[in-house]
Amino acid sequence: MTHLNLTKIAAGALIAVALLLGLYAWALSRHTAPPAPVVKRATPEAAFPVVVATRLLPAGAPIAGDGLRVVMLPMRPSGAFSDASLVTQRVPLSDIGANVPVLEAQLSSGFAEQVAPGERAVAVHIDEASAVGNRIRPGNFVDVFFTLKRDGASVGPNAEITRSQTRLLLSRVRVLAFGNTASGAGNPARYGVGVHTAVLAVPTADVDRLGLADSAGHVLLALRNPRDPEALEPAARERAAAVVHSSSRVGRGDGTEASVQAETGVSLSELSAGTAPVRTIARPGPRPIRSVAGIEVIRAGQMQASAN
């Protein structure tokens, strides 16, 4: 009997142990194992090439190549350059200190950079008729003609404009802007909408001539082929002064003659005549009177001499 009771007690103990082990296993299954620690590897710090000034770069002076160098920085500032050749000869708008990155916003850019040295950007008044039906585009080359009309109220030898005339003023001038559209910008479909001005790249010596022609007369732009190199040279203007105005002007095949004639111009009186230029015919002068000793007798229109 005692043996039977011991057996029951042992069995109950084993059952209890089994239950405890089951509860322990269930508790372990509810908790996930912690993640393995991540080992961080050291990564090299990123570096970017940036153009900086080697010395003070004054405003308004073109940047020389020796005033720039490229350094590696951990970050690239907005508007920075990575190639020094992109900055050489650019003009700072304000002073740039030494060892300071050169940024796009600090440099002269845009429309002013399109004006070549020795040229000036000048705006002239135009309309659809004087701008080839608004077919001119930025980057085209044009010849500039101007028309002066005589003022009826100013008649006399002291009048500045004694006769209405049209002449070639400048040849092969580059168009920088047409209306509000500059070269390489804008919608081409709207180039000719509401255009009242054109900006031309004019040699500095001709700015005053163009300004006077635009204010006192009417400017006409004649579109030309960009592959046509013929242009009126300054020396040709002196030759043009000796060319006689005529309503029948035919070029002589060398191209320059046509520009000289165009620079000479045509007046309204010549254009309205519609005839070839009048040529002056040399007429024989009066016959010399010969001194003859004696008496001169004129008979039937002939002179005869008789001796004393």
Phi, psi and chi 1 to 4 in degrees:
 res  aa     phi    psi   chi1   chi2   chi3   chi4
   1 MET       -  -44.5 -169.7   68.6  176.4      -
   2 THR   -62.9  -37.2  -57.6      -      -      -
   3 HIS   -65.2  -36.4  178.8   71.6      -      -
   4 LEU   -67.6  -39.9 -178.7   59.8      -      -
   5 ASN   -66.5  -38.4  -69.1  -25.4      -      -
   6 LEU   -64.4  -37.3  -68.3  175.0      -      -
   7 THR   -64.5  -42.2  -58.4      -      -      -
   8 LYS   -65.1  -38.9  -69.3  179.5  178.4 -178.9
   9 ILE   -66.1  -40.7  -67.3  171.4      -      -
  10 ALA   -65.8  -40.2      -      -      -      -
  11 ALA   -64.7  -42.6      -      -      -      -
  12 GLY   -63.2  -37.6      -      -      -      -
  13 ALA   -64.8  -40.9      -      -      -      -
  14 LEU   -64.4  -39.0  -69.4  175.0      -      -
  15 ILE   -63.6  -41.8  -67.1  173.4      -      -
  16 ALA   -63.8  -41.5      -      -      -      -
  17 VAL   -63.4  -40.1  171.9      -      -      -
  18 ALA   -62.9  -41.2      -      -      -      -
  19 LEU   -63.5  -42.2  -68.8  173.6      -      -
  20 LEU   -62.6  -41.8  -67.5  175.0      -      -
  21 LEU   -64.8  -38.3  -68.6  175.0      -      -
  22 GLY   -64.7  -41.7      -      -      -      -
  23 LEU   -64.0  -38.4  -68.5  173.1      -      -
  24 TYR   -65.5  -42.1 -179.9   71.4      -      -
  25 ALA   -64.9  -36.8      -      -      -      -
  26 TRP   -68.6  -37.7  177.0   78.4      -      -
  27 ALA   -66.2  -39.3      -      -      -      -
  28 LEU   -65.5  -34.7  -69.3  177.5      -      -
  29 SER   -68.7  -20.8   64.2      -      -      -
  30 ARG   -82.1  -19.0  -69.8  178.0   60.2   90.3
  31 HIS  -106.8  119.1  -63.0  -80.1      -      -
  32 THR   -75.6  152.9   57.6      -      -      -
  33 ALA   -71.1  139.5      -      -      -      -
  34 PRO   -63.6  143.8   23.2  -32.7      -      -
  35 PRO   -65.4  151.8   24.3  -33.2      -      -
  36 ALA   -68.5  141.6      -      -      -      -
  37 PRO   -61.4  136.3   22.4  -32.3      -      -
  38 VAL   -90.4  129.5  177.3      -      -      -
  39 VAL   -92.0  116.0  179.1      -      -      -
  40 LYS   -80.7  129.2  -65.0 -177.3  178.7 -179.8
  41 ARG   -94.9  139.9  -63.6 -178.6  179.0  178.6
  42 ALA   -71.0  123.9      -      -      -      -
  43 THR  -106.5  142.4   56.6      -      -      -
  44 PRO   -65.8  143.2   23.2  -33.4      -      -
  45 GLU   -70.8  132.7 -173.4  176.9    3.7      -
  46 ALA   -67.4  145.4      -      -      -      -
  47 ALA  -136.2  143.3      -      -      -      -
  48 PHE  -126.4  139.4  -58.5   92.5      -      -
  49 PRO   -75.2  129.6   25.1  -31.9      -      -
  50 VAL  -136.3  135.1  176.4      -      -      -
  51 VAL   -82.3  126.4  176.5      -      -      -
  52 VAL  -126.2  162.3  -59.8      -      -      -
  53 ALA   -83.6  137.2      -      -      -      -
  54 THR   -84.9  -18.5   59.2      -      -      -
  55 ARG  -151.9 -179.9   60.1  175.3 -176.7  -89.1
  56 LEU   -66.2  125.3  175.2   65.0      -      -
  57 LEU  -103.3  107.4  -56.8  178.5      -      -
  58 PRO   -72.4  150.7   26.0  -33.3      -      -
  59 ALA   -67.6  141.1      -      -      -      -
  60 GLY    85.6   -5.0      -      -      -      -
  61 ALA  -110.2  132.6      -      -      -      -
  62 PRO   -57.9  141.7  -22.7   33.1      -      -
  63 ILE   -81.6  124.7  -59.3  175.4      -      -
  64 ALA   -82.1  158.8      -      -      -      -
  65 GLY   -64.0  -33.0      -      -      -      -
  66 ASP   -78.3   -1.2   58.3   -3.7      -      -
  67 GLY   -93.0    9.2      -      -      -      -
  68 LEU  -132.8  153.0  -56.2  168.4      -      -
  69 ARG  -153.4  160.8   63.2 -170.9  178.1   96.6
  70 VAL  -107.1  127.1  178.9      -      -      -
  71 VAL  -123.2  159.3  -60.8      -      -      -
  72 MET   -96.3  123.0  -56.1  -58.4  -66.3      -
  73 LEU  -120.2  152.0  -61.2  178.8      -      -
  74 PRO   -67.0  -16.6   22.2  -33.0      -      -
  75 MET  -144.6  155.8   61.7  174.5  -64.0      -
  76 ARG  -105.1  115.6  176.6  176.8  -65.4  165.1
  77 PRO   -63.7  153.7  -19.3   31.2      -      -
  78 SER   -66.0  128.0  177.3      -      -      -
  79 GLY    85.4    8.1      -      -      -      -
  80 ALA   -78.4  163.2      -      -      -      -
  81 PHE  -113.1  147.4  -62.9   88.4      -      -
  82 SER  -106.4   -9.3   58.9      -      -      -
  83 ASP  -126.5  123.6 -172.0   -6.3      -      -
  84 ALA   -67.0  -25.7      -      -      -      -
  85 SER   -65.5  -21.3   63.5      -      -      -
  86 LEU   -76.9  -12.1  -59.4  176.3      -      -
  87 VAL  -109.6  -23.2 -174.1      -      -      -
  88 THR   -58.5  134.5  -55.4      -      -      -
  89 GLN    72.8    3.0  -63.6  -57.4  -46.0      -
  90 ARG   -75.2  159.5  -62.8  -75.6  -62.8  -87.4
  91 VAL  -114.3  121.5  178.5      -      -      -
  92 PRO   -70.5  142.4  -15.4   29.3      -      -
  93 LEU   -80.8  -25.2  -62.4  174.6      -      -
  94 SER  -143.8  166.4   58.0      -      -      -
  95 ASP   -61.2  138.7  -67.9  -14.2      -      -
  96 ILE  -115.1  121.1  -58.7  177.1      -      -
  97 GLY   -72.4  165.7      -      -      -      -
  98 ALA   -67.6  144.5      -      -      -      -
  99 ASN    62.3   24.0  -60.1  -40.8      -      -
 100 VAL  -106.9  133.4  174.4      -      -      -
 101 PRO   -59.2  140.5  -23.3   33.1      -      -
 102 VAL   -90.3  122.0 -179.5      -      -      -
 103 LEU  -111.7  153.8  -53.2 -180.0      -      -
 104 GLU   -59.6  -37.3  177.4   67.5   34.0      -
 105 ALA   -67.5  -16.7      -      -      -      -
 106 GLN   -87.9   -6.1  -61.0  171.8  -46.7      -
 107 LEU  -112.1  151.6  -55.3  176.7      -      -
 108 SER   -68.2  135.2  173.1      -      -      -
 109 SER  -152.5  178.6   61.1      -      -      -
 110 GLY    80.5 -135.0      -      -      -      -
 111 PHE   -64.4  -38.3 -164.7   70.7      -      -
 112 ALA   -63.3  -30.0      -      -      -      -
 113 GLU   -71.6  -14.4  -67.7  -65.9  -33.9      -
 114 GLN   -82.8  -13.3  -59.9 -178.7   31.6      -
 115 VAL   -85.7  119.4 -177.4      -      -      -
 116 ALA   -74.8  155.4      -      -      -      -
 117 PRO   -57.9  137.3  -25.6   34.9      -      -
 118 GLY    88.7   -1.7      -      -      -      -
 119 GLU  -117.9  162.5  -65.9 -179.7  -16.2      -
 120 ARG  -135.1  143.8  -60.1  -64.5 -176.6  -93.2
 121 ALA   -85.7  122.5      -      -      -      -
 122 VAL  -130.0  133.0 -179.9      -      -      -
 123 ALA   -95.7  137.4      -      -      -      -
 124 VAL  -125.1  153.3  -65.5      -      -      -
 125 HIS   -78.3  134.9  -63.2   88.0      -      -
 126 ILE  -140.3  166.1   59.0  169.1      -      -
 127 ASP  -138.4 -175.0   52.7   28.7      -      -
 128 GLU   -62.4  -38.8 -176.2  177.0   -0.2      -
 129 ALA   -72.0  -35.2      -      -      -      -
 130 SER   -86.6   -1.2   62.9      -      -      -
 131 ALA  -122.4   38.7      -      -      -      -
 132 VAL    55.0   45.2 -160.7      -      -      -
 133 GLY    64.3   31.6      -      -      -      -
 134 ASN    59.7   33.9  -76.3  -23.2      -      -
 135 ARG  -100.0    3.6  -72.8  175.7  171.9   81.6
 136 ILE   -76.0  141.5  -66.5  177.9      -      -
 137 ARG  -127.5  150.6  -60.8  -68.5  179.8  -96.3
 138 PRO   -56.1  133.5  -25.1   34.6      -      -
 139 GLY   101.6  -15.7      -      -      -      -
 140 ASN   -71.2  162.8  -70.9  157.5      -      -
 141 PHE  -111.1  138.4  -71.9   90.1      -      -
 142 VAL  -135.2  158.2  -63.4      -      -      -
 143 ASP  -100.6  138.9  -72.2  -15.4      -      -
 144 VAL  -105.1  115.7 -178.6      -      -      -
 145 PHE  -106.7  156.4  -69.3   78.8      -      -
 146 PHE  -139.2  146.6   74.2  100.3      -      -
 147 THR  -117.1  130.6  -61.5      -      -      -
 148 LEU  -116.0  129.3  -64.8  175.0      -      -
 149 LYS  -109.0  135.9  -68.3 -174.2  177.6 -179.2
 150 ARG   -67.1  134.3 -173.2 -173.7   67.0  175.4
 151 ASP   -85.1  121.7 -173.0    0.3      -      -
 152 GLY   -62.1  -25.8      -      -      -      -
 153 ALA   -78.7  -16.2      -      -      -      -
 154 SER  -112.9   84.4  -58.9      -      -      -
 155 VAL  -118.0  136.1  179.1      -      -      -
 156 GLY   137.7  175.2      -      -      -      -
 157 PRO   -66.6  -20.1   24.7  -34.2      -      -
 158 ASN   -92.9    0.9  -64.2  -33.9      -      -
 159 ALA   -70.3  138.4      -      -      -      -
 160 GLU   -69.2  -37.9  -74.7 -169.3  -76.4      -
 161 ILE  -113.0  105.0  -55.6  174.9      -      -
 162 THR   -87.3  -19.6   57.7      -      -      -
 163 ARG  -155.6  149.9   58.2  179.3  179.1  173.6
 164 SER   -70.8  137.3  -60.1      -      -      -
 165 GLN  -157.1  158.7   56.1 -174.6  -71.0      -
 166 THR  -131.2  134.4  -62.9      -      -      -
 167 ARG  -141.5  158.5  -62.1  177.8   56.3 -175.3
 168 LEU   -79.2  124.8  172.0   63.9      -      -
 169 LEU   -98.7  -50.8 -178.4   65.8      -      -
 170 LEU  -138.3  145.5  -59.6  170.6      -      -
 171 SER  -122.0  146.9   59.9      -      -      -
 172 ARG    53.8   59.2 -152.6  172.0 -167.8  -84.8
 173 VAL   -99.3  135.4  176.2      -      -      -
 174 ARG   -84.9  136.4 -176.1  165.6   49.7   98.1
 175 VAL   -89.3  119.9  179.2      -      -      -
 176 LEU   -88.5  -36.8  -63.4  177.6      -      -
 177 ALA  -150.7  151.2      -      -      -      -
 178 PHE  -130.7  107.1 -170.1   69.2      -      -
 179 GLY    70.3 -131.4      -      -      -      -
 180 ASN   -92.7    7.3  -66.2  -31.8      -      -
 181 THR  -107.5  122.4  -54.4      -      -      -
 182 ALA   -96.2  175.1      -      -      -      -
 183 SER   -62.9  129.6  179.0      -      -      -
 184 GLY    77.4   15.0      -      -      -      -
 185 ALA  -139.3  159.3      -      -      -      -
 186 GLY    90.1  169.8      -      -      -      -
 187 ASN   -91.5  117.2 -178.1    4.9      -      -
 188 PRO   -57.4  -27.2  -23.2   33.7      -      -
 189 ALA   -69.2  -15.6      -      -      -      -
 190 ARG  -114.9   16.9  -63.4 -175.7   57.6   83.1
 191 TYR   -60.5  -40.2  -85.5  164.0      -      -
 192 GLY   -95.5   11.7      -      -      -      -
 193 VAL   -87.7  117.3  178.3      -      -      -
 194 GLY    61.3   37.0      -      -      -      -
 195 VAL   -87.1  128.4  174.2      -      -      -
 196 HIS  -126.1  -11.1  -59.8  -71.0      -      -
 197 THR  -139.2  153.7   58.4      -      -      -
 198 ALA  -132.0  138.1      -      -      -      -
 199 VAL  -102.7  124.0 -179.1      -      -      -
 200 LEU  -114.8  147.7  -50.3  177.5      -      -
 201 ALA   -90.4  103.9      -      -      -      -
 202 VAL  -111.7  137.0 -178.5      -      -      -
 203 PRO   -55.6  143.3  -24.5   32.9      -      -
 204 THR   -56.9  -37.2  -54.3      -      -      -
 205 ALA   -67.8  -16.3      -      -      -      -
 206 ASP  -106.5    3.1  -66.3  -39.6      -      -
 207 VAL   -63.9  -42.1  171.6      -      -      -
 208 ASP   -66.6  -37.8   50.1   -4.1      -      -
 209 ARG   -64.7  -43.2  -58.8  173.2   67.9 -122.2
 210 LEU   -67.1  -40.7  178.8   58.9      -      -
 211 GLY   -62.8  -40.9      -      -      -      -
 212 LEU   -68.2  -40.6 -176.0   60.1      -      -
 213 ALA   -65.3  -37.5      -      -      -      -
 214 ASP   -71.2  -34.5 -175.5   44.8      -      -
 215 SER   -84.3  -33.1   61.4      -      -      -
 216 ALA   -98.3  -14.8      -      -      -      -
 217 GLY  -138.8 -153.2      -      -      -      -
 218 HIS  -123.9  126.7  179.2   71.5      -      -
 219 VAL   -94.0  135.9  172.5      -      -      -
 220 LEU  -122.8  128.0  172.4   69.1      -      -
 221 LEU  -101.3  124.0  -56.6 -177.8      -      -
 222 ALA  -107.4  115.4      -      -      -      -
 223 LEU   -70.5  139.8 -176.2   64.7      -      -
 224 ARG  -131.8  160.9   60.3 -175.6  -66.3  158.6
 225 ASN   -69.6  131.8 -168.7  -51.8      -      -
 226 PRO   -65.7  -17.7   22.9  -32.6      -      -
 227 ARG   -89.5    2.4  -70.5  179.8  -69.5  -84.5
 228 ASP   -89.8  108.5 -178.2    2.9      -      -
 229 PRO   -85.3   -9.1   31.7  -33.5      -      -
 230 GLU   -63.7  131.4 -173.5  -90.5  -35.8      -
 231 ALA  -148.5  151.9      -      -      -      -
 232 LEU   -76.1  115.1 -177.9   65.7      -      -
 233 GLU   -80.5  154.5  -61.0  -64.6  -25.0      -
 234 PRO   -56.1  -35.1  -25.5   34.3      -      -
 235 ALA   -66.5  -26.3      -      -      -      -
 236 ALA   -71.2  -21.3      -      -      -      -
 237 ARG   -66.1  -33.6  -65.2  174.9 -178.1  168.4
 238 GLU   -68.7  -37.8  -61.0  178.6    1.3      -
 239 ARG   -68.1  -32.4  -61.3 -163.0  -55.2  -90.5
 240 ALA   -65.1  -28.0      -      -      -      -
 241 ALA   -66.7  -23.3      -      -      -      -
 242 ALA   -92.7   -4.2      -      -      -      -
 243 VAL   -81.7  131.0  178.1      -      -      -
 244 VAL   -78.3  132.1  179.2      -      -      -
 245 HIS   -63.3  140.1  -68.6  -93.8      -      -
 246 SER  -155.5  156.8   67.9      -      -      -
 247 SER   -87.0   -4.4   57.8      -      -      -
 248 SER  -123.4   89.9  176.7      -      -      -
 249 ARG  -115.2  114.8  -58.4 -179.0  -59.0  164.9
 250 VAL  -117.4  128.4 -179.5      -      -      -
 251 GLY   -67.7  159.9      -      -      -      -
 252 ARG  -106.2   17.1  -60.2  178.3 -179.2  174.5
 253 GLY    92.9   -7.2      -      -      -      -
 254 ASP  -100.2    2.3   60.2   -4.1      -      -
 255 GLY    81.1  -46.6      -      -      -      -
 256 THR   -65.5  -37.8  -56.7      -      -      -
 257 GLU   -59.8  -38.9  179.8   68.2   20.2      -
 258 ALA   -63.3  -41.2      -      -      -      -
 259 SER   -67.8  -37.2  -67.1      -      -      -
 260 VAL   -64.4  -42.4  170.9      -      -      -
 261 GLN   -64.6  -40.4  -68.6 -178.6    3.4      -
 262 ALA   -66.3  -36.0      -      -      -      -
 263 GLU   -70.5  -31.1 -158.2  -83.5  -18.3      -
 264 THR   -66.0  -38.5  -56.9      -      -      -
 265 GLY    87.5  178.4      -      -      -      -
 266 VAL  -139.4  140.4   60.9      -      -      -
 267 SER   -95.5  163.2   66.5      -      -      -
 268 LEU   -65.1  -36.3 -174.9   58.8      -      -
 269 SER   -65.9  -39.0   59.3      -      -      -
 270 GLU   -67.6  -40.6  -65.7  163.9  -10.1      -
 271 LEU   -68.3  -37.8 -173.3   63.1      -      -
 272 SER   -76.7  -17.9   61.3      -      -      -
 273 ALA   -66.2  -42.6      -      -      -      -
 274 GLY    69.2   19.2      -      -      -      -
 275 THR  -125.8  163.4   57.9      -      -      -
 276 ALA   -68.5  155.1      -      -      -      -
 277 PRO   -59.9  141.9   22.1  -33.4      -      -
 278 VAL   -76.1  126.4  178.2      -      -      -
 279 ARG   -94.8  140.5  -62.8 -179.3 -179.9  178.0
 280 THR   -87.1  121.5  -57.6      -      -      -
 281 ILE   -96.7  126.7  -59.7  176.3      -      -
 282 ALA   -69.2  126.6      -      -      -      -
 283 ARG  -105.7  143.4  -61.6  178.7 -178.9  -86.2
 284 PRO   -66.9  138.0   23.5  -32.3      -      -
 285 GLY   -77.1  175.5      -      -      -      -
 286 PRO   -63.5  141.1   23.8  -34.1      -      -
 287 ARG   -67.2  139.5  -77.0 -175.7  -84.3 -178.7
 288 PRO   -66.1  144.0   25.1  -32.8      -      -
 289 ILE   -88.9  122.5  -60.4  176.4      -      -
 290 ARG   -91.1  134.3  -66.8  175.0  -64.1  176.5
 291 SER   -81.7  116.3  176.3      -      -      -
 292 VAL  -121.4  130.6 -179.6      -      -      -
 293 ALA   -67.9  130.6      -      -      -      -
 294 GLY   120.4 -159.4      -      -      -      -
 295 ILE  -101.9  135.6  -58.1  173.9      -      -
 296 GLU   -98.7  125.5  -63.5  178.9   -6.9      -
 297 VAL  -118.5  127.6 -179.6      -      -      -
 298 ILE  -105.2  119.3  -59.9  176.4      -      -
 299 ARG  -127.5  123.4  -65.7  177.8  179.9  177.3
 300 ALA    54.7   41.6      -      -      -      -
 301 GLY    78.8    3.9      -      -      -      -
 302 GLN  -113.9  141.0  -63.4 -179.6   -5.1      -
 303 MET   -97.4  129.5 -177.4  174.3   62.2      -
 304 GLN  -123.3  145.6  -62.6  177.8   -7.7      -
 305 ALA  -109.3  141.5      -      -      -      -
 306 SER  -127.2  142.0   60.9      -      -      -
 307 ALA   -75.2  154.3      -      -      -      -
 308 ASN   -64.5      -  -69.2  -23.7      -      -
